[in-house]
Amino acid sequence: MGIDPAAVPTTTPSHPLSIRPFVHVLSDILPREVMHVPEESLESGTRAETKRGRGRPRKTNLTSEIVGELLAKGFTQTQIAIEHNVSKQTVSVLAKAVPNRARSPREAIRDNFPWPDMAPGFKKAAIYEHVSEYLKWMELGTEKLTERQRKRLRAWLDTLQELNQVVVFDPTILPTVHSRYGGWQYAPRTESDGDLLIRVNEHVVFKNPEEAEEIWRMPEDRP
């Protein structure tokens, strides 16, 4: 069973990252003959993989180019594996072979979450909730936000811009009346902050600084 071409978006998702140079969301529907894998091919592929052992891709019509295009359209490796009746490991191997493949917003955001080792307690803070809504907007677009989330996110971004402040995370920041969990604060923007929403300090880790700069720059538009 292949992914139904009717289920593949034919228009670029309306999220902020879709206009960024490092995210090239494809809008062409993949050819039907490519999307549907014959059952006999899947069965022979299963037998072939069993003989070869784990760690090597099955013999299927699924190619690294197709995997790259589907990932760019927003499908996860798990979804691709299920729809094409192959293992997730097979999809992973093919994905690694994609030359210069376009990355989905989900992948870019996942790799550039600034605080990967953050303790769970800090995620209860109101500032973290604002940050999470911002990332949801960047990944999925305005349509996936409730009206309440849109208004709250617009107000948050406008306030940061008007007060010329940035978000700072530092686990050594003590709790206050306005931040009962500690770790977070708003601070006046400095020259080194540039136009980012967050302050890049020793607690921030980015896998791809160029992508991160695009994600965390103060957006010109609003949800």
Secondary structure, DSSP 4 states (H G I P E B T S, - for coil): ----GGGS-SS---SGGGGSTT-----SPPPHHHHPPPHHHHHHHHHHHHHH-TTS--SSS--HHHHHHHHHTT--HHHHHHHTT--HHHHHHHHHT-TTPPPPHHHHHHHT-S-TT--GGGGGSHHHHHHHHHHHHHHH-GGGS-HHHHHHHHHHHHHHHHHTEEEEE-TTPPP-SS-TT-SEEEEE--GGGTTBSB---TT---S-HHHHHHHHBPPSS--
